Amino acid sequence: MNKAHRYIAPILGGLVFLAALFVLRHELKAYEVSDILTRVKALPRKNVLIALLLTAANYFIMTGYDYLALRYIHRPLHYAKIVLVSFIGYSFSNNLGLSMVAGGSVRYRLYSGWGLSPGQVARVIGFCIITLWLGFFALCSLVFLYEPMTLPQALHLPFRSARPIGVILLALVIFYLLCCSVWRQSLRIRAWNLQLPSPKYFLPQISVAFVHWGLAGGVVYALLPDTGDLGYAGFMSIYLLAQLGGLLSQVPGGLGVFESIIVLLLSPRVPSPALLGSLLVFRAIYYILPLIIASILFAGQELFQKRETIKAAAKALKR
């Protein structure tokens, strides 16, 4: 059963990815690649600069996940170390998918070098994942209840609008808060013993995640061409639904799934080539650029930690 479970998630993710490619192909089959590239070049530099600044602010805000997690396990670290681990971890997990594996491996490598035990690192990872999903569900519930957009039939969902999704997600958030208030025993998940945070962490968790997801949506919104009367709140409803599809698919970065839902929901307002051009720039700014910087920082950190070994090897080669 465990072996079968190991292959189910990648297979389902692959099927969702192929379905997303089919939707994109259907939406864009009337256009040429040159049309999309032209739209990319036509993006105003001011909008690209705003997107870069919002991305930088977003990755800085995400350090709040690790900061709260380290307070939760009573092992505070210097904030510069938290910034390094958080940025590298989320840059890797955003692009490689399976955030528990990609980001968790980075956190284990760096945090263990600073004295945290494997159990403490596991609790940090669990807290970060819970906080990310908790804030995402809370923001989705508010946006879907406030701006309940009509869902297209192409998504094949049992709801006509996003409001029922908002109700379900709000119920999950309330259930989590009740569990934190009532359930004080450890939860055993395989080899992990997870203690739910006390209710005093609830508002900080929600606040960090709200700002994180709000800024991430702002990056896309800044790059979009004219959307008429669609305001930021209305766009966030579309953005969060697309992110929900991408996160549930477990496709790395929601690649293809995220774009398909955005194109499907915004194509009546914005020409598809212009829309896909903006999404390509979003991918480059929000995913690829941080991954390049994080890879350089991670390599530099590895070299720094092994500097004595490198010096010894250099002396040996010199001799």
C-alpha contacts under 8 A as a table, 3 or more apart, distances in Angstrom:
res1	aa1	res2	aa2	distance
1	M	4	A	5.09
1	M	5	H	6.10
2	N	5	H	5.02
2	N	6	R	6.18
3	K	6	R	5.11
3	K	7	Y	6.87
4	A	7	Y	5.48
4	A	8	I	6.35
5	H	8	I	5.14
5	H	9	A	7.13
6	R	9	A	6.73
6	R	10	P	7.84
7	Y	10	P	5.68
7	Y	11	I	6.23
8	I	11	I	5.23
8	I	12	L	6.07
9	A	12	L	5.23
9	A	13	G	6.00
9	A	250	Q	7.65
10	P	13	G	5.00
10	P	14	G	6.05
10	P	250	Q	7.88
11	I	14	G	5.06
11	I	15	L	6.26
12	L	15	L	5.07
12	L	16	V	6.20
12	L	249	S	7.37
13	G	16	V	5.17
13	G	17	F	6.11
13	G	249	S	5.15
13	G	250	Q	5.69
13	G	251	V	5.45
14	G	17	F	4.99
14	G	18	L	6.23
14	G	251	V	7.25
15	L	18	L	5.13
15	L	19	A	6.20
16	V	19	A	5.03
16	V	20	A	6.13
16	V	249	S	6.28
16	V	251	V	7.92
16	V	257	V	7.19
17	F	20	A	5.05
17	F	21	L	6.30
17	F	249	S	7.74
17	F	251	V	6.72
17	F	255	L	7.47
17	F	256	G	6.19
17	F	257	V	6.18
18	L	21	L	5.06
18	L	22	F	6.29
19	A	22	F	5.06
19	A	23	V	6.39
20	A	23	V	5.15
20	A	24	L	6.24
20	A	256	G	5.38
20	A	257	V	4.92
20	A	260	S	5.64
21	L	24	L	5.06
21	L	25	R	6.03
21	L	256	G	6.02
21	L	257	V	7.69
21	L	260	S	7.43
22	F	25	R	5.08
22	F	26	H	6.19
23	V	26	H	5.10
23	V	27	E	6.24
23	V	260	S	6.08
24	L	27	E	5.12
24	L	28	L	6.04
24	L	256	G	7.65
24	L	259	E	7.66
24	L	260	S	5.43
24	L	263	V	7.58
25	R	28	L	5.23
25	R	29	K	5.50
26	H	29	K	5.55
27	E	30	A	7.63
27	E	263	V	7.53
27	E	264	L	7.49
27	E	272	S	7.17
28	L	31	Y	5.51
28	L	272	S	6.57
28	L	273	P	7.29
29	K	32	E	7.81
31	Y	35	D	6.67
31	Y	273	P	7.00
32	E	35	D	5.34
32	E	36	I	7.04
33	V	36	I	5.26
33	V	37	L	6.41
34	S	37	L	5.07
34	S	38	T	6.04
35	D	38	T	5.16
35	D	39	R	6.40
35	D	273	P	6.10
36	I	39	R	5.12
36	I	40	V	6.38
36	I	273	P	4.64
36	I	274	A	6.25
36	I	276	L	6.67
36	I	277	G	5.22
37	L	40	V	4.97
37	L	41	K	6.37
37	L	277	G	6.51
38	T	41	K	5.23
38	T	42	A	6.22
39	R	42	A	4.97
39	R	43	L	6.60
39	R	273	P	6.81
39	R	274	A	5.18
39	R	277	G	5.51
39	R	278	S	7.64
40	V	43	L	5.65
40	V	274	A	7.44
40	V	277	G	4.76
40	V	278	S	6.40
40	V	280	L	7.73
40	V	281	V	6.99
43	L	47	N	7.14
43	L	48	V	7.26
43	L	223	L	7.33
43	L	225	P	7.97
43	L	278	S	7.67
44	P	47	N	5.41
44	P	48	V	6.61
45	R	48	V	5.03
45	R	49	L	6.13
46	K	49	L	5.11
46	K	50	I	6.22
47	N	50	I	5.06
47	N	51	A	6.19
47	N	222	A	5.68
47	N	223	L	5.80
48	V	51	A	5.03
48	V	52	L	6.25
48	V	222	A	7.57
48	V	223	L	6.55
49	L	52	L	5.03
49	L	53	L	6.27
50	I	53	L	5.15
50	I	54	L	6.13
50	I	219	V	7.57
50	I	222	A	6.76
51	A	54	L	5.13
51	A	55	T	6.07
51	A	218	G	7.58
51	A	219	V	4.68
51	A	220	V	7.42
51	A	222	A	6.01
51	A	223	L	6.83
51	A	282	F	7.92
51	A	285	I	7.47
52	L	55	T	5.09
52	L	56	A	6.27
52	L	219	V	7.68
52	L	285	I	6.49
52	L	286	Y	7.90
53	L	56	A	5.14
53	L	57	A	6.23
54	L	57	A	5.02
54	L	58	N	5.96
54	L	215	L	6.09
54	L	216	A	7.38
54	L	218	G	7.07
54	L	219	V	5.93
55	T	58	N	4.93
55	T	59	Y	6.30
55	T	215	L	7.32
55	T	216	A	6.88
55	T	219	V	6.54
55	T	285	I	7.38
55	T	286	Y	6.03
56	A	59	Y	5.41
56	A	60	F	6.29
57	A	60	F	5.08
57	A	61	I	6.16
57	A	215	L	7.54
58	N	61	I	5.13
58	N	62	M	6.33
58	N	211	V	7.76
58	N	212	H	5.53
58	N	215	L	5.68
58	N	216	A	6.42
59	Y	62	M	5.07
59	Y	63	T	6.93
59	Y	87	F	6.30
59	Y	212	H	7.83
60	F	63	T	5.55
60	F	64	G	7.84
60	F	83	V	7.20
60	F	87	F	7.64
61	I	64	G	5.68
61	I	208	V	6.75
61	I	211	V	7.22
61	I	212	H	6.06
62	M	65	Y	5.66
62	M	66	D	7.71
62	M	86	S	6.91
62	M	87	F	7.78
62	M	208	V	7.20
62	M	209	A	7.79
62	M	212	H	6.27
63	T	66	D	5.51
63	T	67	Y	6.20
63	T	82	I	6.47
63	T	83	V	5.63
63	T	86	S	5.35
63	T	87	F	7.24
64	G	67	Y	4.86
64	G	68	L	5.99
64	G	208	V	6.18
65	Y	68	L	5.47
65	Y	69	A	6.18
65	Y	127	F	7.89
65	Y	128	C	5.39
65	Y	131	T	6.98
65	Y	132	L	7.69
65	Y	205	Q	7.50
65	Y	208	V	7.11
66	D	69	A	4.87
66	D	70	L	6.06
66	D	82	I	6.53
66	D	86	S	6.56
66	D	124	V	6.93
66	D	128	C	6.45
67	Y	70	L	5.36
67	Y	71	R	6.36
67	Y	76	P	7.50
67	Y	79	Y	7.80
67	Y	82	I	6.70
68	L	71	R	5.06
68	L	72	Y	6.05
68	L	201	Y	7.92
68	L	204	P	7.92
68	L	205	Q	7.68
69	A	72	Y	4.90
69	A	73	I	6.46
69	A	123	R	7.74
69	A	124	V	5.10
69	A	125	I	7.97
69	A	127	F	5.70
69	A	128	C	6.47
70	L	73	I	5.25
70	L	74	H	5.99
70	L	75	R	5.18
70	L	76	P	5.24
70	L	77	L	7.43
70	L	124	V	6.48
71	R	74	H	4.83
71	R	75	R	6.11
71	R	76	P	5.68
72	Y	75	R	7.83
72	Y	197	P	7.02
73	I	120	Q	6.95
73	I	123	R	7.35
73	I	124	V	7.40
75	R	116	L	7.97
77	L	81	K	6.78
77	L	82	I	6.84
78	H	81	K	5.58
78	H	82	I	6.71
79	Y	82	I	4.94
79	Y	83	V	6.17
80	A	83	V	5.14
80	A	84	L	6.34
81	K	84	L	5.13
81	K	85	V	6.25
82	I	85	V	5.27
82	I	86	S	5.90
83	V	86	S	5.24
83	V	87	F	5.96
84	L	87	F	5.44
84	L	88	I	6.19
85	V	88	I	5.38
85	V	89	G	5.79
85	V	106	V	7.27
85	V	107	R	6.22
85	V	110	L	6.81
85	V	111	Y	7.84
86	S	89	G	5.10
86	S	90	Y	5.98
86	S	107	R	7.96
87	F	90	Y	5.49
87	F	91	S	5.94
87	F	294	A	6.81
88	I	91	S	5.19
88	I	92	F	6.16
88	I	103	G	7.74
88	I	106	V	7.24
88	I	291	L	7.66
88	I	294	A	4.79
88	I	295	S	7.34
88	I	297	L	7.51
88	I	298	F	6.88
89	G	92	F	5.34
89	G	93	S	6.13
89	G	102	A	7.20
89	G	103	G	4.21
89	G	104	G	7.17
89	G	106	V	5.62
89	G	107	R	6.47
90	Y	93	S	4.99
90	Y	94	N	5.72
90	Y	99	S	7.85
90	Y	103	G	6.00
91	S	94	N	5.39
91	S	95	N	6.52
91	S	287	Y	6.88
91	S	290	P	5.75
91	S	291	L	5.07
91	S	294	A	6.41
92	F	95	N	5.47
92	F	96	L	5.84
92	F	97	G	8.00
92	F	102	A	6.03
92	F	103	G	6.01
92	F	291	L	6.26
92	F	294	A	7.61
93	S	96	L	5.16
93	S	97	G	5.28
93	S	98	L	6.59
93	S	99	S	4.53
93	S	100	M	7.80
93	S	101	V	7.79
93	S	102	A	5.03
93	S	103	G	4.91
93	S	252	P	7.91
93	S	253	G	7.94
94	N	97	G	5.92
94	N	99	S	7.14
94	N	252	P	6.76
94	N	253	G	5.09
94	N	287	Y	6.77
95	N	252	P	5.41
95	N	253	G	5.01
95	N	287	Y	6.31
95	N	288	I	7.66
95	N	291	L	7.37
96	L	99	S	7.58
96	L	102	A	6.56
96	L	252	P	4.88
96	L	253	G	6.85
97	G	102	A	7.06
97	G	250	Q	6.09
97	G	251	V	6.07
97	G	252	P	3.73
97	G	253	G	5.89
97	G	254	G	7.96
98	L	101	V	5.51
98	L	102	A	6.27
98	L	250	Q	6.38
98	L	252	P	7.23
99	S	102	A	5.24
99	S	103	G	5.24
99	S	104	G	6.84
100	M	103	G	5.91
100	M	104	G	5.03
100	M	105	S	7.85
100	M	125	I	7.11
100	M	129	I	7.68
101	V	104	G	5.07
101	V	105	S	5.81
102	A	105	S	5.42
102	A	106	V	6.68
103	G	106	V	5.25
103	G	107	R	6.24
104	G	107	R	5.05
104	G	108	Y	6.06
104	G	122	A	7.95
104	G	125	I	6.18
105	S	108	Y	5.14
105	S	109	R	6.16
106	V	109	R	5.18
106	V	110	L	6.23
107	R	110	L	5.33
107	R	111	Y	5.56
107	R	112	S	7.86
107	R	121	V	7.02
107	R	125	I	7.75
108	Y	111	Y	5.39
108	Y	112	S	5.58
108	Y	118	P	7.08
108	Y	121	V	5.96
108	Y	122	A	7.98
109	R	112	S	5.70
109	R	113	G	6.57
110	L	113	G	5.27
110	L	114	W	6.78
111	Y	114	W	5.12
111	Y	115	G	6.68
111	Y	116	L	5.64
111	Y	121	V	6.85
112	S	115	G	5.25
112	S	116	L	4.78
112	S	117	S	6.12
112	S	118	P	7.04
112	S	121	V	7.45
113	G	116	L	7.33
116	L	120	Q	5.96
116	L	121	V	6.37
117	S	120	Q	5.19
117	S	121	V	6.29
118	P	121	V	5.11
118	P	122	A	6.13
119	G	122	A	5.06
119	G	123	R	6.32
119	G	192	W	7.71
120	Q	123	R	5.07
120	Q	124	V	6.27
121	V	124	V	5.02
121	V	125	I	6.23
122	A	125	I	5.12
122	A	126	G	6.14
122	A	192	W	7.66
123	R	126	G	5.04
123	R	127	F	6.04
123	R	194	L	6.70
124	V	127	F	5.16
124	V	128	C	6.18
125	I	128	C	5.19
125	I	129	I	6.22
126	G	129	I	5.25
126	G	130	I	6.14
126	G	194	L	7.78
127	F	130	I	5.18
127	F	131	T	6.06
128	C	131	T	5.14
128	C	132	L	6.10
129	I	132	L	5.20
129	I	133	W	6.29
130	I	133	W	5.36
130	I	134	L	5.81
131	T	134	L	4.98
131	T	135	G	6.03
131	T	205	Q	5.57
131	T	206	I	7.28
131	T	209	A	6.96
132	L	135	G	5.51
132	L	136	F	6.11
132	L	209	A	5.92
133	W	136	F	4.93
133	W	137	F	5.98
134	L	137	F	5.28
134	L	138	A	6.15
134	L	173	V	6.41
134	L	205	Q	7.70
134	L	206	I	6.94
134	L	209	A	7.78
135	G	138	A	5.00
135	G	139	L	6.03
135	G	205	Q	6.76
135	G	206	I	4.76
135	G	207	S	7.50
135	G	208	V	7.64
135	G	209	A	4.59
135	G	210	F	5.83
136	F	139	L	5.27
136	F	140	C	6.01
136	F	209	A	6.54
136	F	210	F	7.13
136	F	213	W	7.04
137	F	140	C	5.05
137	F	141	S	6.03
137	F	169	L	5.38
137	F	170	L	6.91
137	F	172	L	7.78
137	F	173	V	6.83
138	A	141	S	5.19
138	A	142	L	6.41
138	A	169	L	6.83
138	A	170	L	6.10
138	A	173	V	6.23
138	A	206	I	7.34
139	L	142	L	5.25
139	L	143	V	6.14
139	L	210	F	6.21
140	C	143	V	5.21
140	C	144	F	5.79
140	C	166	G	6.19
140	C	169	L	7.25
140	C	237	S	7.40
140	C	240	L	6.32
140	C	241	L	7.83
141	S	144	F	5.28
141	S	145	L	6.00
141	S	165	I	7.19
141	S	166	G	3.78
141	S	167	V	6.31
141	S	168	I	7.77
141	S	169	L	5.56
141	S	170	L	5.25
142	L	145	L	5.26
142	L	146	Y	5.97
142	L	166	G	6.76
142	L	170	L	7.82
143	V	146	Y	5.03
143	V	147	E	5.55
143	V	148	P	7.37
143	V	166	G	7.56
143	V	233	A	7.28
143	V	236	M	7.17
143	V	237	S	5.79
144	F	147	E	5.20
144	F	148	P	4.72
144	F	149	M	7.31
144	F	162	A	5.46
144	F	163	R	5.25
144	F	165	I	7.18
144	F	166	G	5.01
144	F	237	S	6.09
145	L	148	P	5.52
145	L	162	A	7.52
145	L	163	R	5.12
145	L	166	G	5.64
145	L	167	V	7.35
147	E	233	A	7.23
147	E	234	G	6.10
147	E	237	S	6.53
148	P	161	S	5.86
148	P	162	A	4.99
148	P	163	R	5.08
148	P	237	S	7.50
149	M	161	S	5.54
149	M	162	A	5.76
149	M	163	R	7.81
149	M	234	G	7.92
149	M	237	S	7.09
149	M	238	I	7.88
150	T	160	R	5.89
150	T	161	S	4.33
150	T	162	A	6.64
151	L	155	L	7.36
151	L	157	L	7.81
151	L	159	F	7.31
151	L	160	R	5.50
151	L	161	S	5.14
151	L	162	A	6.63
152	P	155	L	6.00
152	P	156	H	7.83
152	P	160	R	7.74
152	P	264	L	7.94
152	P	265	L	7.32
153	Q	156	H	5.42
153	Q	157	L	7.22
157	L	160	R	7.66
159	F	162	A	7.04
159	F	164	P	6.99
161	S	164	P	7.08
162	A	165	I	5.33
162	A	166	G	6.44
163	R	166	G	5.00
163	R	167	V	6.36
164	P	167	V	5.02
164	P	168	I	6.29
165	I	168	I	5.18
165	I	169	L	6.21
166	G	169	L	5.22
166	G	170	L	6.02
167	V	170	L	5.15
167	V	171	A	6.21
168	I	171	A	5.18
168	I	172	L	6.48
169	L	172	L	5.05
169	L	173	V	6.38
170	L	173	V	5.08
170	L	174	I	6.25
171	A	174	I	5.15
171	A	175	F	6.04
172	L	175	F	4.97
172	L	176	Y	6.19
173	V	176	Y	5.14
173	V	177	L	6.38
174	I	177	L	5.10
174	I	178	L	6.24
175	F	178	L	5.12
175	F	179	C	6.19
176	Y	179	C	5.07
176	Y	180	C	6.25
177	L	180	C	5.13
177	L	181	S	6.25
177	L	199	P	6.75
177	L	202	F	7.19
178	L	181	S	5.02
178	L	182	V	6.05
178	L	183	W	7.95
179	C	182	V	5.21
179	C	183	W	5.08
179	C	196	L	7.85
180	C	183	W	5.79
180	C	184	R	7.06
180	C	196	L	5.80
180	C	197	P	6.13
180	C	198	S	5.57
180	C	199	P	5.65
181	S	184	R	7.61
181	S	198	S	6.68
181	S	199	P	5.80
183	W	196	L	7.64
184	R	195	Q	7.14
184	R	196	L	6.92
185	Q	195	Q	6.60
185	Q	196	L	7.98
186	S	193	N	5.81
186	S	194	L	5.37
186	S	195	Q	4.54
186	S	196	L	7.20
187	L	192	W	7.95
187	L	193	N	5.51
187	L	194	L	4.93
187	L	195	Q	6.12
187	L	196	L	7.75
188	R	191	A	7.02
188	R	192	W	5.59
188	R	193	N	4.52
188	R	194	L	6.22
189	I	192	W	5.08
189	I	193	N	6.40
189	I	194	L	7.39
197	P	200	K	7.91
197	P	201	Y	6.47
198	S	201	Y	6.04
198	S	202	F	7.62
199	P	202	F	5.25
200	K	203	L	6.95
200	K	204	P	7.89
201	Y	204	P	5.44
201	Y	205	Q	5.98
202	F	205	Q	5.20
202	F	206	I	6.19
203	L	206	I	5.07
203	L	207	S	5.96
204	P	207	S	5.04
204	P	208	V	6.17
205	Q	208	V	5.50
205	Q	209	A	6.29
206	I	209	A	5.29
206	I	210	F	5.94
207	S	210	F	5.13
207	S	211	V	6.35
208	V	211	V	5.43
208	V	212	H	6.13
209	A	212	H	4.94
209	A	213	W	6.10
210	F	213	W	5.49
210	F	214	G	5.91
211	V	214	G	5.00
211	V	215	L	6.00
212	H	215	L	5.42
212	H	216	A	6.27
213	W	216	A	5.00
213	W	217	G	6.17
214	G	217	G	5.26
214	G	218	G	6.20
214	G	236	M	7.87
215	L	218	G	4.79
215	L	219	V	6.40
216	A	219	V	5.30
216	A	220	V	7.04
217	G	220	V	5.42
217	G	221	Y	6.23
217	G	236	M	6.32
217	G	239	Y	6.34
217	G	240	L	7.87
218	G	221	Y	4.88
218	G	222	A	5.94
218	G	232	Y	7.83
219	V	222	A	5.31
219	V	223	L	6.63
219	V	282	F	7.09
219	V	286	Y	7.88
220	V	223	L	5.28
220	V	224	L	6.38
220	V	278	S	7.52
220	V	279	L	7.14
220	V	282	F	6.12
221	Y	224	L	5.28
221	Y	232	Y	7.17
221	Y	235	F	7.38
223	L	278	S	5.50
223	L	279	L	7.82
223	L	281	V	7.73
223	L	282	F	7.22
224	L	227	T	7.40
224	L	274	A	8.00
224	L	275	L	6.71
224	L	278	S	5.73
225	P	270	V	7.31
225	P	274	A	6.96
225	P	275	L	7.30
225	P	278	S	7.68
226	D	270	V	7.39
227	T	230	L	5.64
227	T	269	R	5.98
227	T	270	V	6.25
228	G	269	R	7.30
230	L	234	G	5.89
230	L	235	F	6.48
231	G	234	G	5.31
231	G	235	F	6.19
232	Y	235	F	5.05
232	Y	236	M	6.08
233	A	236	M	5.13
233	A	237	S	6.71
234	G	237	S	5.45
234	G	238	I	7.05
235	F	238	I	5.18
235	F	239	Y	6.12
236	M	239	Y	4.81
236	M	240	L	5.83
237	S	240	L	5.44
237	S	241	L	6.29
238	I	241	L	5.28
238	I	242	A	6.24
238	I	262	I	6.71
238	I	265	L	6.96
239	Y	242	A	5.14
239	Y	243	Q	6.15
239	Y	262	I	6.91
240	L	243	Q	4.93
240	L	244	L	5.96
241	L	244	L	5.02
241	L	245	G	6.34
241	L	261	I	7.78
242	A	245	G	5.19
242	A	246	G	6.27
242	A	257	V	7.34
242	A	258	F	4.84
242	A	259	E	7.48
242	A	261	I	5.31
242	A	262	I	6.14
243	Q	246	G	4.91
243	Q	247	L	5.97
243	Q	254	G	7.20
243	Q	258	F	5.93
244	L	247	L	5.20
244	L	248	L	6.09
245	G	248	L	5.33
245	G	249	S	6.11
245	G	254	G	7.47
245	G	257	V	6.55
245	G	258	F	6.62
245	G	261	I	7.93
246	G	249	S	5.21
246	G	250	Q	6.62
246	G	251	V	6.64
246	G	253	G	6.98
246	G	254	G	3.80
246	G	255	L	7.18
246	G	257	V	5.39
246	G	258	F	5.23
247	L	250	Q	5.46
247	L	251	V	7.39
247	L	253	G	7.69
247	L	254	G	6.09
249	S	254	G	6.86
249	S	257	V	7.65
250	Q	253	G	7.87
250	Q	254	G	6.74
251	V	254	G	4.91
251	V	255	L	6.24
251	V	257	V	7.85
252	P	255	L	6.09
253	G	287	Y	7.87
254	G	257	V	5.41
254	G	258	F	5.35
255	L	258	F	6.10
255	L	259	E	7.04
256	G	259	E	5.13
256	G	260	S	5.87
257	V	260	S	5.18
257	V	261	I	6.43
258	F	261	I	5.54
258	F	262	I	6.34
259	E	262	I	5.13
259	E	263	V	6.01
259	E	276	L	7.52
259	E	279	L	7.04
260	S	263	V	5.24
260	S	264	L	5.96
261	I	264	L	5.00
261	I	265	L	6.11
262	I	265	L	5.33
262	I	266	L	5.91
262	I	267	S	7.99
263	V	266	L	5.27
263	V	267	S	5.30
263	V	272	S	6.52
263	V	275	L	6.78
263	V	276	L	7.31
264	L	267	S	5.74
265	L	268	P	7.23
266	L	269	R	5.46
266	L	270	V	5.99
266	L	275	L	7.94
267	S	270	V	5.03
267	S	271	P	5.81
267	S	272	S	5.59
267	S	275	L	7.60
268	P	271	P	7.48
270	V	274	A	7.00
270	V	275	L	6.36
271	P	274	A	5.55
271	P	275	L	6.27
272	S	275	L	4.94
272	S	276	L	6.03
273	P	276	L	5.20
273	P	277	G	6.01
274	A	277	G	5.07
274	A	278	S	6.33
275	L	278	S	5.27
275	L	279	L	6.34
276	L	279	L	4.91
276	L	280	L	6.09
277	G	280	L	5.14
277	G	281	V	6.47
278	S	281	V	5.24
278	S	282	F	6.19
279	L	282	F	4.81
279	L	283	R	6.17
280	L	283	R	5.11
280	L	284	A	6.37
281	V	284	A	5.03
281	V	285	I	6.14
282	F	285	I	5.19
282	F	286	Y	5.71
282	F	287	Y	7.71
283	R	286	Y	5.46
283	R	287	Y	5.26
283	R	288	I	6.43
284	A	287	Y	5.76
284	A	288	I	4.80
284	A	289	L	5.96
285	I	288	I	6.26
285	I	289	L	5.45
285	I	290	P	7.43
286	Y	289	L	6.61
286	Y	290	P	6.63
287	Y	290	P	5.78
287	Y	291	L	6.22
288	I	291	L	5.09
288	I	292	I	6.31
289	L	292	I	5.26
289	L	293	I	6.41
290	P	293	I	5.12
290	P	294	A	5.87
291	L	294	A	5.01
291	L	295	S	6.00
292	I	295	S	5.24
292	I	296	I	6.45
293	I	296	I	5.25
293	I	297	L	6.26
294	A	297	L	5.00
294	A	298	F	5.96
295	S	298	F	5.11
295	S	299	A	6.12
296	I	299	A	5.20
296	I	300	G	6.09
297	L	300	G	4.98
297	L	301	Q	6.06
298	F	301	Q	5.06
298	F	302	E	6.20
299	A	302	E	5.12
299	A	303	L	6.23
300	G	303	L	5.12
300	G	304	F	6.10
301	Q	304	F	4.96
301	Q	305	Q	6.18
302	E	305	Q	5.21
302	E	306	K	6.26
303	L	306	K	5.11
303	L	307	R	5.79
303	L	310	I	7.92
304	F	307	R	5.04
305	Q	308	E	7.86
306	K	309	T	5.34
306	K	310	I	6.20
307	R	310	I	4.99
307	R	311	K	6.05
308	E	311	K	5.06
308	E	312	A	6.17
309	T	312	A	5.10
309	T	313	A	6.16
310	I	313	A	5.06
310	I	314	A	6.06
311	K	314	A	5.02
311	K	315	K	6.22
312	A	315	K	5.16
312	A	316	A	6.22
313	A	316	A	5.01
313	A	317	L	6.19
314	A	317	L	5.14
314	A	318	K	6.13
315	K	318	K	4.97
315	K	319	R	6.22
316	A	319	R	5.17
